[in-house]
Amino acid sequence: MFLLLPFVLYLFEQSLTSEISFAKFSALLSNGFAKVVVLALIWAYLHHFCAGVRYLILDLHIGIDKASASKSAVSVLIVSLLLTVVFGAKLFGLF
C-alpha cells in the first residue's frame, strides 16, 4: 500500500490537470478489474485505519485482556469489511 502511494498521487495529480486527463482517468476506472483493484486498496486503507484506532484505544489500557483484545480484533475486521461494502457500492454505482 505504501509503495503504491506515489502512483496514486500521480494519478490524482493527472486527473486534476485538465478535463482530458480526468476523462482518461475515468475511462481507466470504468474497467471492472481496475475497480476490484481499487476496492482492494480501499479495504487495505480502511482496515489499517480501523486497526490504528484499535491500537490507540489499547494504548489507553482499555481492552488489553485476551478476551477483549480478541473481540476488538474481530470487530476491526467486521467494521473494515462493512465500510468497504459501503465504499464498494458507491464505486460500482449502486447509489
C-alpha positions as YAML, in Angstrom:
chain: A
units: angstrom
residues:
- id: 1
  name: MET
  ca: [0.00, 0.00, 0.00]
- id: 2
  name: PHE
  ca: [2.80, 2.40, 0.89]
- id: 3
  name: LEU
  ca: [4.69, 1.64, -2.31]
- id: 4
  name: LEU
  ca: [1.63, 2.48, -4.41]
- id: 5
  name: LEU
  ca: [1.19, 5.89, -2.78]
- id: 6
  name: PRO
  ca: [3.39, 7.78, -5.30]
- id: 7
  name: PHE
  ca: [1.49, 6.17, -8.17]
- id: 8
  name: VAL
  ca: [-1.88, 7.06, -6.64]
- id: 9
  name: LEU
  ca: [-0.75, 10.65, -6.03]
- id: 10
  name: TYR
  ca: [0.49, 10.86, -9.63]
- id: 11
  name: LEU
  ca: [-2.87, 9.64, -10.93]
- id: 12
  name: PHE
  ca: [-4.67, 12.12, -8.68]
- id: 13
  name: GLU
  ca: [-2.47, 14.97, -9.91]
- id: 14
  name: GLN
  ca: [-3.03, 13.97, -13.52]
- id: 15
  name: SER
  ca: [-6.79, 13.83, -13.03]
- id: 16
  name: LEU
  ca: [-6.74, 17.44, -11.80]
- id: 17
  name: THR
  ca: [-4.63, 18.93, -14.60]
- id: 18
  name: SER
  ca: [-7.28, 19.01, -17.33]
- id: 19
  name: GLU
  ca: [-10.65, 17.66, -18.37]
- id: 20
  name: ILE
  ca: [-8.99, 15.34, -20.88]
- id: 21
  name: SER
  ca: [-6.79, 13.81, -18.19]
- id: 22
  name: PHE
  ca: [-9.83, 13.38, -15.96]
- id: 23
  name: ALA
  ca: [-11.70, 11.66, -18.81]
- id: 24
  name: LYS
  ca: [-8.77, 9.28, -19.35]
- id: 25
  name: PHE
  ca: [-8.63, 8.52, -15.64]
- id: 26
  name: SER
  ca: [-12.39, 7.94, -15.54]
- id: 27
  name: ALA
  ca: [-12.15, 5.61, -18.53]
- id: 28
  name: LEU
  ca: [-9.38, 3.68, -16.78]
- id: 29
  name: LEU
  ca: [-11.53, 3.23, -13.67]
- id: 30
  name: SER
  ca: [-14.58, 2.15, -15.66]
- id: 31
  name: ASN
  ca: [-12.85, -1.21, -16.19]
- id: 32
  name: GLY
  ca: [-14.17, -3.87, -13.80]
- id: 33
  name: PHE
  ca: [-10.71, -5.22, -12.94]
- id: 34
  name: ALA
  ca: [-9.48, -1.72, -12.07]
- id: 35
  name: LYS
  ca: [-12.47, -1.26, -9.78]
- id: 36
  name: VAL
  ca: [-11.66, -4.51, -7.98]
- id: 37
  name: VAL
  ca: [-8.05, -3.38, -7.52]
- id: 38
  name: VAL
  ca: [-9.22, 0.00, -6.19]
- id: 39
  name: LEU
  ca: [-11.66, -1.77, -3.89]
- id: 40
  name: ALA
  ca: [-8.83, -3.94, -2.51]
- id: 41
  name: LEU
  ca: [-6.79, -0.80, -1.86]
- id: 42
  name: ILE
  ca: [-9.78, 0.82, -0.16]
- id: 43
  name: TRP
  ca: [-10.16, -2.22, 2.09]
- id: 44
  name: ALA
  ca: [-6.46, -2.15, 2.96]
- id: 45
  name: TYR
  ca: [-6.65, 1.53, 3.89]
- id: 46
  name: LEU
  ca: [-9.87, 1.14, 5.91]
- id: 47
  name: HIS
  ca: [-8.54, -1.91, 7.75]
- id: 48
  name: HIS
  ca: [-5.32, -0.06, 8.54]
- id: 49
  name: PHE
  ca: [-7.30, 2.93, 9.80]
- id: 50
  name: CYS
  ca: [-9.62, 0.83, 11.99]
- id: 51
  name: ALA
  ca: [-6.70, -1.15, 13.40]
- id: 52
  name: GLY
  ca: [-4.95, 2.12, 14.19]
- id: 53
  name: VAL
  ca: [-7.96, 3.30, 16.16]
- id: 54
  name: ARG
  ca: [-7.96, -0.05, 17.98]
- id: 55
  name: TYR
  ca: [-4.32, 0.35, 18.93]
- id: 56
  name: LEU
  ca: [-4.91, 3.90, 20.15]
- id: 57
  name: ILE
  ca: [-7.60, 2.51, 22.45]
- id: 58
  name: LEU
  ca: [-5.25, -0.28, 23.56]
- id: 59
  name: ASP
  ca: [-2.64, 2.38, 24.37]
- id: 60
  name: LEU
  ca: [-5.14, 3.78, 26.86]
- id: 61
  name: HIS
  ca: [-5.11, 0.34, 28.53]
- id: 62
  name: ILE
  ca: [-8.70, -0.33, 27.54]
- id: 63
  name: GLY
  ca: [-9.43, -3.90, 26.47]
- id: 64
  name: ILE
  ca: [-5.95, -5.29, 26.98]
- id: 65
  name: ASP
  ca: [-7.04, -8.65, 28.38]
- id: 66
  name: LYS
  ca: [-7.04, -11.55, 25.95]
- id: 67
  name: ALA
  ca: [-10.81, -11.87, 25.54]
- id: 68
  name: SER
  ca: [-11.37, -8.16, 24.92]
- id: 69
  name: ALA
  ca: [-8.41, -7.95, 22.56]
- id: 70
  name: SER
  ca: [-9.76, -10.86, 20.52]
- id: 71
  name: LYS
  ca: [-13.19, -9.25, 20.33]
- id: 72
  name: SER
  ca: [-11.74, -5.91, 19.28]
- id: 73
  name: ALA
  ca: [-9.64, -7.62, 16.58]
- id: 74
  name: VAL
  ca: [-12.75, -9.29, 15.16]
- id: 75
  name: SER
  ca: [-14.67, -6.02, 15.37]
- id: 76
  name: VAL
  ca: [-11.91, -4.24, 13.41]
- id: 77
  name: LEU
  ca: [-12.23, -6.84, 10.66]
- id: 78
  name: ILE
  ca: [-16.03, -6.60, 10.60]
- id: 79
  name: VAL
  ca: [-16.10, -2.79, 10.63]
- id: 80
  name: SER
  ca: [-13.49, -2.54, 7.89]
- id: 81
  name: LEU
  ca: [-15.40, -5.02, 5.73]
- id: 82
  name: LEU
  ca: [-18.70, -3.18, 6.27]
- id: 83
  name: LEU
  ca: [-17.10, 0.13, 5.36]
- id: 84
  name: THR
  ca: [-15.58, -1.50, 2.29]
- id: 85
  name: VAL
  ca: [-19.02, -2.72, 1.23]
- id: 86
  name: VAL
  ca: [-20.35, 0.85, 1.53]
- id: 87
  name: PHE
  ca: [-17.46, 2.33, -0.45]
- id: 88
  name: GLY
  ca: [-17.66, -0.54, -2.96]
- id: 89
  name: ALA
  ca: [-21.36, 0.10, -3.51]
- id: 90
  name: LYS
  ca: [-20.55, 3.72, -4.29]
- id: 91
  name: LEU
  ca: [-17.61, 2.70, -6.51]
- id: 92
  name: PHE
  ca: [-19.77, 0.31, -8.54]
- id: 93
  name: GLY
  ca: [-22.56, 2.88, -8.84]
- id: 94
  name: LEU
  ca: [-25.22, 1.30, -6.64]
- id: 95
  name: PHE
  ca: [-26.10, 4.69, -5.14]
...
